[in-house]
């Protein structure tokens, strides 16, 4: 289980998180939505210990992340896969080496077992036999799938997806959505997905939370969010350009 408890984070004078609290249950896919620049990616970076809260704390499997020593933090990260917004593949490495990177860094498997694990991960994202290709030879959607394969190759308990459908056409986005659902069902991973794409949120989410003005404005099931009467939530999910200031305070 993941819990963010009253997390505050500022960068200089800019306050990003101001008491953000969220609980993610095992086996679910929690989708975090919100306007650009509201701190969604900042929130999940606290979970992997890339950032420390100014106030509040974060718990993962009963461990308080900000209090972990370096070795304990590395051990925690071994159980968390991270899918970056633009895949973040190394252009100078072939696909096999990109996917194997985390496994080699861990040093727990021999090379034969690493490549077996790489092949299994690529098969799971429907990209068999691409190990020798380079990122430039793949489409944007295929690179995103490689990013997912790299995250799952370490067999994590948790996966963080940071804007996984950004820059993709609707058909390719739908493919990525189905892959995320498959990861949950086949691998039984707990996932957190950061997205602006409500079609994607409704497809992959077990629950959805909206981050607004540094706090969790509302959290609920897909149906609860889809039918929310909160004016801020409604404006976002409907894509309306303006909101009366009086409404926002409701």
C-alpha positions as CSV (number, residue, x, y, z in Angstrom):
1,X,0.0,0.0,0.0
2,X,1.1,3.6,-0.8
3,X,0.1,6.5,1.4
4,X,0.9,10.2,1.0
5,X,-0.1,12.0,4.1
6,X,-0.5,15.8,4.3
7,X,2.5,16.3,1.8
8,X,3.7,19.8,1.3
9,X,6.4,20.7,-1.3
10,X,7.6,24.1,-2.5
11,X,10.3,25.2,-4.9
12,X,11.4,28.6,-3.7
13,X,8.4,30.7,-3.5
14,X,6.3,28.4,-5.6
15,X,4.1,26.1,-3.5
16,X,3.3,23.0,-5.4
17,X,1.8,20.6,-2.9
18,X,-0.1,22.0,0.1
19,X,-1.4,19.1,2.1
20,X,-1.8,16.4,-0.5
21,X,-3.1,13.2,0.9
22,X,-3.8,10.0,-1.1
23,X,-4.0,6.3,-0.4
24,X,-3.4,3.7,-3.1
25,X,-4.6,0.2,-2.4
26,X,-2.8,-2.9,-3.5
27,X,-3.8,-4.2,-6.9
28,X,-5.6,-1.0,-8.1
29,X,-4.7,1.5,-10.7
30,X,-4.9,5.0,-9.3
31,X,-5.1,7.7,-11.9
32,X,-4.1,11.2,-10.8
33,X,-5.6,14.0,-13.0
34,X,-5.2,17.8,-12.8
35,X,-4.1,20.8,-14.8
36,X,-0.6,21.2,-16.1
37,X,1.9,22.4,-13.5
38,X,-0.3,21.4,-10.5
39,X,2.3,18.9,-9.2
40,X,1.1,15.5,-10.3
41,X,4.6,14.3,-11.3
42,X,6.0,16.0,-8.2
43,X,3.7,13.9,-6.1
44,X,4.8,10.5,-7.5
45,X,8.5,11.5,-7.3
46,X,8.0,11.5,-3.5
47,X,6.9,7.9,-3.6
48,X,10.3,6.8,-5.1
49,X,12.3,9.1,-2.9
50,X,13.4,11.4,-5.7
51,X,12.0,14.3,-3.7
52,X,11.5,14.7,0.0
53,X,8.4,16.5,1.4
54,X,8.8,19.8,3.2
55,X,6.1,18.7,5.6
56,X,4.0,15.5,5.8
57,X,5.3,12.0,4.8
58,X,5.0,9.1,2.4
59,X,4.6,5.4,3.3
60,X,5.2,2.4,1.0
61,X,4.5,-1.0,2.4
62,X,4.8,0.3,5.9
63,X,8.1,2.0,5.3
64,X,8.4,5.8,5.7
65,X,10.2,6.8,2.5
66,X,11.8,10.1,3.7
67,X,13.4,8.3,6.6
68,X,15.0,5.5,4.6
69,X,18.8,5.2,4.4
70,X,20.3,5.1,0.9
71,X,20.6,1.3,0.7
72,X,17.0,0.9,1.9
73,X,15.9,3.5,-0.7
74,X,17.6,1.5,-3.5
75,X,15.9,-1.6,-2.2
76,X,12.5,0.1,-2.3
77,X,13.1,1.4,-5.9
78,X,13.9,-2.2,-7.0
79,X,10.2,-2.9,-6.4
80,X,8.9,0.2,-8.3
81,X,8.9,0.5,-12.1
82,X,8.8,4.0,-13.7
83,X,7.5,4.7,-17.2
84,X,8.7,8.1,-18.2
85,X,6.6,10.6,-20.3
86,X,8.7,10.2,-23.5
87,X,10.0,6.7,-22.8
88,X,13.5,8.1,-22.0
89,X,15.3,5.4,-24.1
90,X,19.0,5.7,-24.8
91,X,19.4,6.3,-28.5
92,X,23.0,4.8,-28.5
93,X,21.7,1.5,-27.0
94,X,19.7,-1.2,-28.8
95,X,16.3,-2.1,-27.4
96,X,17.6,-5.2,-25.6
97,X,20.2,-3.2,-23.8
98,X,17.7,-0.4,-22.9
99,X,15.3,-3.0,-21.4
100,X,18.2,-4.8,-19.6
101,X,19.7,-1.7,-18.1
102,X,17.9,-1.9,-14.7
103,X,18.5,-5.7,-14.4
104,X,22.3,-5.3,-15.1
105,X,22.5,-2.5,-12.5
106,X,20.9,-4.7,-9.9
107,X,23.5,-7.4,-10.6
108,X,21.3,-10.2,-9.4
109,X,21.0,-12.2,-12.6
110,X,23.5,-13.6,-15.1
111,X,23.5,-12.4,-18.7
112,X,21.5,-15.4,-20.0
113,X,18.7,-14.9,-17.4
114,X,18.7,-11.1,-18.1
115,X,18.1,-11.6,-21.8
116,X,15.4,-14.2,-21.1
117,X,13.7,-11.6,-18.8
118,X,14.1,-9.0,-21.5
119,X,12.4,-11.2,-24.1
120,X,9.5,-12.0,-21.7
121,X,9.0,-8.3,-21.1
122,X,9.0,-7.4,-24.8
123,X,6.6,-10.2,-25.5
124,X,4.2,-8.9,-22.8
125,X,4.0,-5.5,-24.7
126,X,3.7,-7.2,-28.1
127,X,7.1,-6.4,-29.3
128,X,8.8,-9.8,-29.9
129,X,12.3,-10.0,-31.5
130,X,13.1,-6.3,-31.5
131,X,16.1,-6.6,-29.2
132,X,18.6,-5.7,-31.9
133,X,16.8,-2.7,-33.2
134,X,17.5,0.9,-32.0
135,X,15.0,3.5,-30.7
136,X,15.2,5.5,-33.9
137,X,13.9,2.6,-35.9
138,X,10.7,2.4,-33.8
139,X,7.5,4.5,-33.9
140,X,6.6,6.7,-30.9
141,X,4.1,4.2,-29.7
142,X,6.6,1.3,-30.0
143,X,9.1,3.3,-27.9
144,X,6.4,3.9,-25.2
145,X,5.9,0.1,-25.2
146,X,9.6,-0.5,-24.8
147,X,9.5,2.0,-21.8
148,X,6.8,-0.2,-20.3
149,X,8.8,-3.4,-21.0
150,X,11.9,-1.8,-19.2
151,X,9.7,-1.1,-16.2
152,X,8.2,-4.6,-15.9
153,X,11.4,-6.5,-16.7
154,X,12.4,-6.1,-13.0
155,X,9.0,-7.6,-12.0
156,X,8.1,-4.7,-9.8
157,X,5.2,-4.6,-7.3
158,X,4.4,-1.0,-8.3
159,X,4.5,0.9,-11.6
160,X,4.4,4.7,-12.0
161,X,3.2,5.9,-15.4
162,X,4.0,9.6,-16.1
163,X,1.7,10.8,-19.0
164,X,2.0,7.5,-20.9
165,X,-0.2,8.6,-23.8
166,X,1.2,12.1,-24.4
167,X,2.0,12.7,-28.1
168,X,0.3,9.6,-29.4
169,X,-2.6,9.4,-31.8
170,X,-5.9,8.0,-30.5
171,X,-5.4,4.5,-31.8
172,X,-1.9,4.2,-30.4
173,X,-3.1,5.7,-27.1
174,X,-5.8,3.0,-26.9
175,X,-3.1,0.3,-27.4
176,X,-1.1,1.8,-24.5
177,X,-4.2,1.9,-22.3
178,X,-4.9,-1.8,-23.0
179,X,-1.3,-2.6,-22.1
180,X,-1.7,-0.9,-18.8
181,X,-4.8,-2.9,-18.1
182,X,-2.9,-6.0,-19.1
183,X,-0.1,-5.3,-16.7
184,X,-2.5,-5.0,-13.8
185,X,-4.4,-8.2,-14.7
186,X,-1.4,-10.4,-15.7
187,X,1.3,-9.1,-13.3
188,X,-1.0,-8.0,-10.5
189,X,0.9,-4.8,-10.1
190,X,-0.4,-1.7,-8.3
191,X,-0.2,1.3,-10.6
192,X,-0.3,5.1,-10.4
193,X,-1.0,6.9,-13.7
194,X,-0.5,10.6,-14.3
195,X,-2.6,11.8,-17.2
196,X,-4.6,14.7,-18.7
197,X,-6.4,12.2,-21.0
198,X,-9.8,11.5,-19.5
199,X,-10.6,8.7,-22.1
200,X,-7.4,7.0,-20.9
201,X,-8.3,7.7,-17.2
202,X,-11.7,6.1,-17.6
203,X,-10.2,3.1,-19.4
204,X,-7.4,2.2,-17.0
205,X,-8.4,3.6,-13.7
206,X,-9.8,1.7,-10.7
207,X,-10.1,5.0,-9.0
208,X,-9.3,8.6,-10.0
209,X,-8.0,11.5,-7.9
210,X,-7.9,15.1,-8.9
211,X,-5.0,17.3,-7.7
212,X,-6.1,20.9,-7.5
213,X,-4.3,23.8,-5.7
214,X,-1.9,21.4,-4.0
215,X,-4.6,19.1,-2.5
216,X,-6.7,16.2,-3.4
217,X,-9.9,17.8,-4.6
218,X,-11.8,14.6,-5.0
219,X,-11.1,10.9,-5.2
220,X,-13.5,8.2,-6.3
221,X,-14.3,5.4,-8.7
222,X,-14.5,6.0,-12.4
223,X,-18.3,6.4,-12.2
224,X,-18.1,8.7,-9.2
225,X,-15.7,11.0,-11.0
226,X,-17.6,10.8,-14.3
227,X,-20.8,12.0,-12.5
228,X,-19.1,14.3,-10.0
229,X,-21.0,17.4,-9.1
230,X,-17.9,19.3,-8.0
231,X,-17.6,22.3,-10.4
232,X,-13.8,22.1,-10.6
233,X,-13.8,18.4,-11.4
234,X,-16.6,18.9,-13.9
235,X,-14.8,21.7,-15.7
236,X,-11.7,19.5,-16.0
237,X,-13.3,16.3,-17.2
238,X,-15.5,18.2,-19.6
239,X,-12.6,20.4,-20.9
240,X,-14.5,23.7,-20.3
241,X,-12.2,26.8,-20.7
242,X,-13.5,28.8,-17.8
243,X,-14.9,28.4,-14.3
244,X,-16.6,31.1,-12.2
245,X,-14.5,31.9,-9.2
246,X,-17.4,31.4,-6.9
247,X,-17.9,27.9,-8.3
248,X,-14.3,27.0,-7.7
249,X,-14.7,27.7,-4.0
250,X,-17.6,25.3,-3.6
